[in-house]
């Protein structure tokens, strides 16, 4: 078997592909709330990597055909975070009138990484928007006056060029722009509330939990709605059906085991993120290939389990579960990792046991799993999947070969 992953690209950090994460309940709830918000600024709060952008992407796809225009503004693209407001107006112009914008932009020389010059020349040459053409005048005015003039340009641009009744702006990475990001949000809030566009523009900005609580008063001052996202109900079935190799994804027991395992980690360990799950799987792919090359005949499920154990630890402890297993040569029966191994063992006997029951309780495990060496490369006597025996301790227990601990 070459790899247990069908298409490694699906594990990349991107939301541009078809979304494989089932946010259906969150998408429906947030979409309904979006319908009830006439305009304003919405903060979407969750930790880094939890899937805020993926959720917004799904909401956007679900609203195709509605009388609204979506605009993506990426603060990370701005070379100088002080230029966020100018960059925002340029983004709006590019989205609302892309053909004219690109024609004018290409005709401007020496404007690379010079947003003010690009802003003035580009917007000044768009038909009907020749509000400012004197660059020196624009640069010499006070910052407050420049903001006012840019606001006037934006109002005229939207009124004359945007046909949709509603504009939804997704402002990414504002929370990673420091004080400039918060100042931008404050400026945007003032602009929306004090312009004829008050009921036309809605801004959604994803915010990491730490950034929000570190700057809570500032955010509360400029956000109209704060939505705390609960990702504990995310279902990963579609994700694993799509990424696992065809001969594995066709077995619903494999898909269910992987989905249940990582969904449990999402709930049990608050720092679990979708980004971390993808990283675990990418690293497991490499470990699995090395184990195969070494002739260990690994089981892909067990390889994933031990890779995942490197990223988690007991509360208050310093070492990871992986290091604990390696040091003690035991996977304790009380852990989700032991339940996972027990289900793998039952699947080898063609039992259809699940990691979780209908109430979310873990599959019951009778004994710890003892990790022992494989003697004389005897794969049959010391298989790569867990097994039950009363040898060599003369006590009933579960066993697993320990070569996984070397990767």
C-alpha positions as CSV (number, residue, x, y, z in Angstrom):
1,X,0.0,0.0,0.0
2,X,1.6,3.3,-1.1
3,X,-0.3,5.7,1.1
4,X,-3.4,5.8,3.2
5,X,-4.1,9.4,1.8
6,X,-5.7,9.6,-1.6
7,X,-4.7,13.2,-2.3
8,X,-2.1,14.9,0.0
9,X,-3.1,18.3,-1.5
10,X,-6.4,18.0,0.4
11,X,-4.3,18.4,3.6
12,X,-2.9,21.7,2.6
13,X,-3.7,25.0,4.4
14,X,-6.4,26.3,2.0
15,X,-10.1,27.0,2.0
16,X,-10.2,27.5,-1.8
17,X,-11.0,23.8,-2.5
18,X,-14.4,22.2,-1.9
19,X,-15.0,22.5,1.8
20,X,-14.7,19.0,3.3
21,X,-15.6,20.0,6.8
22,X,-19.3,19.7,7.8
23,X,-20.3,23.0,9.3
24,X,-23.9,22.4,8.4
25,X,-25.5,23.3,11.7
26,X,-23.2,26.3,12.3
27,X,-23.6,27.5,8.7
28,X,-27.4,27.4,9.0
29,X,-27.4,29.3,12.3
30,X,-24.9,31.9,11.2
31,X,-26.7,32.4,7.8
32,X,-30.0,33.0,9.6
33,X,-28.3,35.6,11.9
34,X,-26.7,37.2,8.9
35,X,-30.2,37.7,7.3
36,X,-31.4,39.5,10.5
37,X,-28.4,41.9,10.6
38,X,-29.2,44.9,8.3
39,X,-25.6,46.2,8.3
40,X,-22.7,46.7,10.6
41,X,-19.6,44.8,11.9
42,X,-19.6,41.2,13.0
43,X,-16.8,39.7,14.9
44,X,-16.4,35.9,14.5
45,X,-14.5,34.7,17.6
46,X,-12.7,31.3,17.8
47,X,-9.1,30.2,18.3
48,X,-6.6,30.1,15.5
49,X,-7.1,27.1,13.2
50,X,-10.6,26.3,14.4
51,X,-12.1,26.9,11.0
52,X,-13.5,30.4,11.1
53,X,-12.6,31.1,7.5
54,X,-13.9,27.7,6.3
55,X,-17.2,28.4,8.0
56,X,-17.5,31.8,6.3
57,X,-16.6,30.1,2.9
58,X,-19.4,27.7,3.3
59,X,-21.9,30.4,4.3
60,X,-20.8,32.4,1.2
61,X,-21.4,29.3,-1.1
62,X,-24.8,28.7,0.4
63,X,-25.9,32.2,-0.4
64,X,-25.2,32.1,-4.2
65,X,-28.0,33.8,-6.2
66,X,-28.9,36.2,-3.4
67,X,-28.9,40.0,-4.1
68,X,-25.6,40.6,-2.4
69,X,-21.9,41.0,-3.3
70,X,-19.1,39.4,-1.3
71,X,-15.8,41.2,-1.1
72,X,-12.7,39.5,0.4
73,X,-10.2,41.9,2.1
74,X,-6.9,40.4,3.3
75,X,-5.0,42.7,5.7
76,X,-2.0,40.4,5.4
77,X,-1.5,41.6,1.8
78,X,-0.9,45.1,2.9
79,X,2.9,45.8,3.1
80,X,2.3,48.5,5.6
81,X,-0.4,47.9,8.1
82,X,-0.8,51.7,8.4
83,X,-2.3,51.5,4.9
84,X,-5.2,49.3,5.7
85,X,-7.8,51.9,5.0
86,X,-6.3,52.8,1.6
87,X,-5.9,49.1,0.8
88,X,-9.5,48.5,1.7
89,X,-10.8,51.1,-0.7
90,X,-8.6,49.7,-3.5
91,X,-10.0,46.2,-2.8
92,X,-13.5,47.6,-3.0
93,X,-12.7,49.3,-6.3
94,X,-11.1,46.2,-7.7
95,X,-14.1,44.1,-6.8
96,X,-16.9,46.5,-7.8
97,X,-15.5,47.6,-11.1
98,X,-12.7,45.1,-11.9
99,X,-12.3,45.7,-15.6
100,X,-11.9,49.5,-15.4
101,X,-9.7,49.1,-12.3
102,X,-7.2,46.8,-13.9
103,X,-7.1,48.9,-17.1
104,X,-6.3,52.0,-15.1
105,X,-3.9,50.2,-12.7
106,X,-1.8,48.9,-15.6
107,X,-1.5,52.4,-17.1
108,X,0.1,53.7,-13.9
109,X,3.9,53.7,-13.7
110,X,6.0,53.5,-10.5
111,X,3.1,52.7,-8.2
112,X,4.1,49.3,-6.9
113,X,3.9,49.2,-3.1
114,X,2.7,52.8,-3.1
115,X,-1.0,52.5,-2.1
116,X,-1.7,56.2,-1.8
117,X,-0.5,57.0,-5.3
118,X,-2.3,53.9,-6.7
119,X,-5.4,54.9,-4.9
120,X,-5.5,58.4,-6.1
121,X,-4.5,57.7,-9.8
122,X,-6.6,54.6,-10.2
123,X,-9.9,56.0,-8.7
124,X,-9.3,59.4,-10.3
125,X,-9.3,57.8,-13.7
126,X,-12.4,55.6,-13.3
127,X,-15.2,57.4,-15.1
128,X,-17.4,59.3,-12.8
129,X,-15.0,59.0,-9.9
130,X,-12.6,61.8,-10.7
131,X,-12.9,63.2,-7.2
132,X,-9.2,63.6,-6.5
133,X,-6.5,63.9,-9.2
134,X,-4.0,66.1,-7.4
135,X,-1.7,63.6,-5.7
136,X,0.4,66.2,-3.9
137,X,-2.6,67.9,-2.5
138,X,-3.9,64.5,-1.2
139,X,-0.6,63.6,0.4
140,X,-0.1,67.0,2.0
141,X,-3.5,67.0,3.7
142,X,-3.9,65.9,7.4
143,X,-4.6,62.1,8.1
144,X,-8.1,63.0,9.2
145,X,-8.8,65.0,6.0
146,X,-7.4,62.1,3.9
147,X,-9.7,59.6,5.6
148,X,-12.6,61.9,5.0
149,X,-11.7,62.3,1.3
150,X,-11.3,58.5,0.9
151,X,-14.6,57.9,2.5
152,X,-16.2,60.3,-0.1
153,X,-14.6,58.3,-2.9
154,X,-15.9,55.0,-1.5
155,X,-19.4,56.3,-1.1
156,X,-19.4,57.5,-4.7
157,X,-17.9,54.3,-6.0
158,X,-20.4,52.1,-4.3
159,X,-23.4,54.2,-5.2
160,X,-22.4,54.5,-8.9
161,X,-21.0,51.1,-9.6
162,X,-22.5,48.5,-7.2
163,X,-25.9,47.2,-8.3
164,X,-26.5,44.7,-5.5
165,X,-28.6,45.8,-2.5
166,X,-26.1,44.5,0.0
167,X,-22.3,44.2,0.3
168,X,-20.8,41.6,2.6
169,X,-17.1,42.2,3.3
170,X,-14.9,39.5,4.8
171,X,-11.9,41.3,6.5
172,X,-9.3,38.7,7.3
173,X,-6.2,39.0,9.5
174,X,-7.3,42.2,11.1
175,X,-6.7,40.6,14.5
176,X,-3.0,40.1,13.5
177,X,-2.5,43.7,12.5
178,X,-2.1,45.0,16.1
179,X,-3.3,48.5,17.0
180,X,-3.5,49.4,13.3
181,X,-6.1,46.6,12.8
182,X,-8.3,47.9,15.6
183,X,-8.0,51.4,14.4
184,X,-9.1,50.2,10.9
185,X,-12.2,48.6,12.4
186,X,-13.0,51.7,14.4
187,X,-12.6,53.8,11.2
188,X,-14.8,51.4,9.2
189,X,-17.5,51.4,11.9
190,X,-17.6,55.2,11.9
191,X,-17.7,55.2,8.1
192,X,-20.6,52.8,7.9
193,X,-22.7,54.4,10.7
194,X,-22.2,58.0,9.4
195,X,-22.7,57.5,5.7
196,X,-25.6,56.8,3.3
197,X,-24.4,53.2,3.1
198,X,-25.3,52.4,6.7
199,X,-27.8,49.7,5.6
200,X,-25.8,48.4,2.7
201,X,-22.5,47.2,4.1
202,X,-22.0,44.3,6.5
203,X,-18.4,43.4,7.5
204,X,-17.4,40.0,9.0
205,X,-14.0,39.8,10.6
206,X,-12.6,36.6,12.1
207,X,-10.9,37.2,15.4
208,X,-8.7,34.8,17.4
209,X,-9.9,34.2,21.0
210,X,-6.7,35.5,22.5
211,X,-6.7,38.7,20.5
212,X,-10.3,39.3,21.3
213,X,-9.9,38.9,25.1
214,X,-6.6,40.8,25.1
215,X,-8.3,43.8,23.4
216,X,-11.9,43.2,24.5
217,X,-12.9,46.8,25.3
218,X,-11.5,48.0,22.0
219,X,-13.4,45.3,20.0
220,X,-16.6,45.8,21.9
221,X,-16.5,49.5,21.1
222,X,-16.4,49.0,17.4
223,X,-18.3,45.7,16.8
224,X,-22.0,45.5,16.5
225,X,-22.3,41.8,16.9
226,X,-19.8,39.3,18.5
227,X,-20.4,35.7,17.6
228,X,-18.5,33.0,19.6
229,X,-18.3,29.9,17.5
230,X,-18.8,26.4,18.9
231,X,-17.0,23.8,16.8
232,X,-17.6,20.9,19.1
233,X,-20.4,19.7,16.8
234,X,-18.3,19.6,13.6
235,X,-18.6,16.3,11.8
236,X,-15.5,14.9,10.0
237,X,-17.1,12.1,8.0
238,X,-17.0,13.9,4.7
239,X,-13.5,14.9,5.3
240,X,-12.2,11.4,5.8
241,X,-14.3,10.0,3.0
242,X,-12.6,12.4,0.7
243,X,-8.9,12.1,1.9
244,X,-8.6,8.4,2.6
245,X,-7.4,6.1,-0.2
246,X,-10.2,4.6,-2.2
247,X,-9.9,1.1,-0.7
248,X,-10.1,2.6,2.8
249,X,-12.8,5.2,2.3
250,X,-15.1,2.5,0.9
251,X,-15.1,0.9,4.4
252,X,-17.4,2.9,6.5
253,X,-15.9,1.4,9.7
254,X,-12.5,3.0,8.9
255,X,-14.2,6.3,8.1
256,X,-16.3,6.2,11.3
257,X,-13.3,5.3,13.5
258,X,-11.2,8.2,12.1
259,X,-14.1,10.7,12.4
260,X,-15.1,9.7,15.9
261,X,-11.4,9.8,17.1
262,X,-10.7,13.3,15.9
263,X,-14.1,14.6,16.8
264,X,-13.5,13.4,20.3
265,X,-10.1,15.1,20.4
266,X,-11.8,18.4,19.3
267,X,-14.1,18.2,22.3
268,X,-11.8,16.7,24.9
269,X,-8.7,18.9,24.2
270,X,-9.6,22.6,23.7
271,X,-6.4,23.4,21.8
272,X,-7.3,20.9,19.1
273,X,-7.8,22.6,15.7
274,X,-8.6,21.6,12.2
275,X,-5.1,22.9,11.3
276,X,-3.6,20.5,13.9
277,X,-5.5,17.5,12.5
278,X,-4.2,18.2,9.0
279,X,-0.7,18.5,10.4
280,X,-1.0,15.2,12.3
281,X,-2.1,13.4,9.1
282,X,0.7,14.9,7.0
283,X,3.3,13.8,9.6
284,X,1.6,10.3,9.9
285,X,2.0,9.9,6.1
286,X,5.8,10.4,6.4
287,X,6.1,8.0,9.4
288,X,4.0,5.4,7.7
289,X,6.2,5.5,4.6
290,X,9.4,5.2,6.7
291,X,7.9,2.2,8.7
292,X,7.0,0.5,5.4
293,X,10.5,1.0,4.0
294,X,12.0,-0.5,7.2
295,X,9.8,-3.6,6.6
296,X,7.6,-3.2,9.7
297,X,4.3,-3.7,7.9
298,X,2.6,-0.9,9.8
299,X,-1.1,-0.5,10.3
300,X,-2.0,3.0,9.0
301,X,-4.6,3.5,11.8
302,X,-2.0,2.8,14.5
303,X,0.5,5.1,12.9
304,X,-2.0,7.9,12.9
305,X,-2.8,7.2,16.6
306,X,0.8,7.5,17.8
307,X,1.4,10.6,15.6
308,X,-1.7,12.2,17.2
309,X,-0.4,11.3,20.7
310,X,2.6,13.6,20.2
311,X,0.3,16.6,20.2
312,X,-1.6,16.0,23.4
313,X,-0.8,15.6,27.1
314,X,-2.4,15.2,30.5
315,X,-3.6,18.3,32.1
316,X,-0.8,19.9,34.2
317,X,1.8,17.6,32.6
318,X,4.8,18.6,30.5
319,X,5.4,15.5,28.5
320,X,3.1,14.3,25.7
321,X,1.1,11.1,25.7
322,X,3.6,9.8,23.1
323,X,6.5,10.3,25.5
324,X,4.5,8.8,28.3
325,X,3.8,5.7,26.2
326,X,7.4,5.4,25.2
327,X,8.7,5.7,28.8
328,X,6.1,3.4,30.5
329,X,5.6,1.0,27.5
330,X,1.9,1.1,28.2
331,X,-1.2,2.8,26.7
332,X,-3.5,3.1,29.8
333,X,-7.0,1.7,29.3
334,X,-8.7,4.9,30.4
335,X,-7.5,7.0,27.5
336,X,-9.2,7.6,24.1
337,X,-6.0,6.2,22.6
338,X,-6.7,2.8,24.3
339,X,-10.3,2.8,23.1
340,X,-9.1,3.5,19.6
341,X,-6.7,0.5,19.7
342,X,-9.5,-1.7,21.1
343,X,-11.7,-0.8,18.2
344,X,-8.8,-1.5,15.7
345,X,-8.4,-4.9,17.4
346,X,-12.1,-5.6,17.1
347,X,-12.1,-4.6,13.4
348,X,-9.4,-7.2,12.7
349,X,-12.0,-9.8,13.8
350,X,-14.6,-8.2,11.6
351,X,-16.6,-6.8,14.5
352,X,-18.4,-3.5,13.8
353,X,-17.7,-1.8,17.1
354,X,-17.6,2.0,17.3
355,X,-15.3,4.3,19.2
356,X,-18.3,6.1,20.7
357,X,-21.7,4.9,21.7
358,X,-24.9,6.8,21.0
359,X,-24.4,9.0,24.1
360,X,-20.8,9.8,23.2
361,X,-19.2,7.4,25.7
362,X,-15.9,5.8,24.8
363,X,-15.6,2.2,23.8
364,X,-14.9,0.3,27.0
365,X,-11.4,-1.2,27.4
366,X,-10.7,-4.1,29.9
367,X,-6.9,-3.9,30.0
368,X,-4.0,-1.6,29.4
369,X,-2.1,-2.1,26.1
370,X,1.5,-3.2,26.7
371,X,4.0,-2.2,24.2
372,X,6.6,-4.9,23.4
373,X,9.3,-5.5,20.9
374,X,8.9,-7.7,17.9
375,X,11.2,-10.7,18.1
376,X,13.2,-11.9,15.0
377,X,11.0,-9.8,12.7
378,X,8.1,-12.2,13.4
379,X,5.2,-10.3,12.0
380,X,2.8,-13.2,12.5
381,X,3.6,-13.7,16.1
382,X,4.0,-10.0,16.9
383,X,1.5,-8.3,14.5
384,X,1.3,-4.6,13.8
385,X,-2.2,-4.4,15.1
386,X,-3.2,-4.9,18.8
387,X,-3.9,-8.5,20.0
388,X,-5.1,-10.2,23.2
389,X,-3.1,-12.9,25.0
390,X,-2.2,-14.1,28.4
391,X,1.5,-14.6,27.3
392,X,4.1,-13.9,28.5
393,X,2.8,-12.5,31.8
394,X,0.2,-15.3,32.4
395,X,-2.3,-12.5,32.9
396,X,-4.9,-11.5,30.4
397,X,-3.8,-8.3,28.7
398,X,-3.6,-6.5,25.4
399,X,-0.3,-6.2,23.4
400,X,1.1,-4.0,20.6
401,X,4.5,-4.0,19.0
402,X,6.5,-1.0,19.9
403,X,8.3,-0.1,16.7
404,X,5.8,2.8,16.3
405,X,7.5,4.6,19.1
406,X,10.7,5.0,17.1
407,X,9.1,7.3,14.5
